[in-house]
Amino acid sequence: MPSSFFSSSAFKGFGDDAGGFFGVYNDVFDTIDRLEEAECAGDFNAAPRLGGSSTRWTEGPGLFYAYYESFSTRRAFAWCDKYNPNEAPNRQASPHPNPLGSRGEPGASRGQRP
């Protein structure tokens, strides 16, 4: 989800239209739900929708927030990893230096005494 959705500039007003709060965020969460469904092998229950500007709390937003409070994705994000651990020469190899050194002390990686 692009960070632009974490800003009030992502929507114009609190209407149900395509550019309004409910239109924008229903689309965002519908997309998330479709991506989740693609990862499931037949074991999928659709997430409740946020609803619209006139939806009662108990029929939309309440169910929506209860669902997403305990949401855990089924999607794999290994493709986002900066480093591939399978390419390391051994288990101890690190793609970046430890700023605390091997003893966990500041300066230890530079040969300095704490």
C-alpha positions in Angstrom: 0.0 0.0 0.0 1.6 3.3 -1.0 2.3 5.7 1.8 0.1 8.2 0.1 -2.9 6.4 1.7 -1.6 7.4 5.2 -2.4 11.0 4.5 -5.7 13.0 4.5 -4.7 14.1 1.0 -5.6 10.6 -0.2 -9.3 11.5 -0.2 -11.6 14.5 -0.7 -14.4 14.7 1.8 -16.1 11.9 3.6 -18.4 10.8 0.9 -19.0 7.4 -0.7 -17.9 8.6 -4.2 -14.6 7.4 -5.8 -12.6 10.2 -4.4 -14.2 10.3 -0.9 -12.9 8.7 2.2 -15.2 5.6 2.0 -14.7 5.2 -1.7 -10.9 5.4 -1.5 -10.5 3.1 1.5 -13.1 0.5 0.5 -11.1 0.2 -2.8 -7.8 -0.1 -0.8 -9.1 -2.8 1.5 -10.9 -4.6 -1.4 -7.5 -4.8 -3.1 -5.9 -6.2 0.0 -8.6 -8.8 0.3 -8.2 -9.9 -3.3 -4.5 -10.3 -2.8 -5.1 -12.4 0.3 -7.6 -14.5 -1.6 -5.0 -15.2 -4.3 -2.7 -16.7 -1.6 -5.4 -19.0 -0.1 -6.0 -22.5 -1.4 -9.8 -22.5 -1.1 -9.6 -21.6 2.6 -10.7 -17.9 2.4 -13.3 -15.8 4.1 -13.7 -12.3 2.8 -13.0 -9.5 5.1 -15.9 -7.2 6.2 -16.2 -4.0 4.3 -15.7 -0.6 5.9 -19.1 0.5 4.6 -20.2 3.9 3.6 -21.0 7.2 5.2 -24.5 6.1 6.3 -23.6 2.5 7.3 -24.4 1.7 10.9 -21.4 1.0 13.1 -22.6 -2.6 13.9 -23.1 -3.4 10.2 -19.9 -2.1 8.8 -17.1 -0.3 10.6 -17.4 -2.2 13.8 -17.0 -5.6 12.0 -14.3 -4.1 9.8 -12.2 -2.8 12.7 -12.7 -6.0 14.7 -11.4 -8.1 11.7 -8.4 -5.9 11.0 -7.3 -5.5 14.7 -6.2 -9.2 14.5 -5.4 -9.4 10.8 -2.4 -11.4 9.8 -1.5 -11.7 6.1 -1.0 -15.0 4.4 1.1 -13.3 1.7 4.8 -14.0 1.5 7.1 -11.0 1.2 10.5 -12.8 0.6 10.7 -10.9 -2.7 11.1 -7.7 -0.7 14.2 -8.9 1.1 17.3 -6.8 0.4 19.6 -9.8 0.9 19.2 -13.4 0.0 20.4 -15.6 2.9 21.0 -18.5 0.5 23.8 -16.5 -1.2 25.8 -16.1 2.1 28.9 -18.3 2.3 28.0 -19.5 5.7 25.4 -18.9 8.5 27.5 -16.4 10.3 28.1 -14.1 7.3 26.4 -10.8 7.4 25.7 -8.6 4.4 26.3 -5.6 6.5 28.8 -4.9 9.3 27.6 -5.1 12.9 28.0 -1.6 14.4 28.5 -3.1 17.9 31.1 -5.6 16.8 31.2 -9.3 17.6 31.2 -8.7 21.4 28.2 -6.3 21.3 30.3 -3.4 22.5 30.5 0.0 20.8 33.7 0.3 18.8 34.5 -3.4 18.9 34.1 -3.8 15.2 36.8 -1.1 14.7 39.3 -2.7 17.1 38.7 0.0 19.8 38.3 -0.8 23.4 35.1 0.4 25.1 
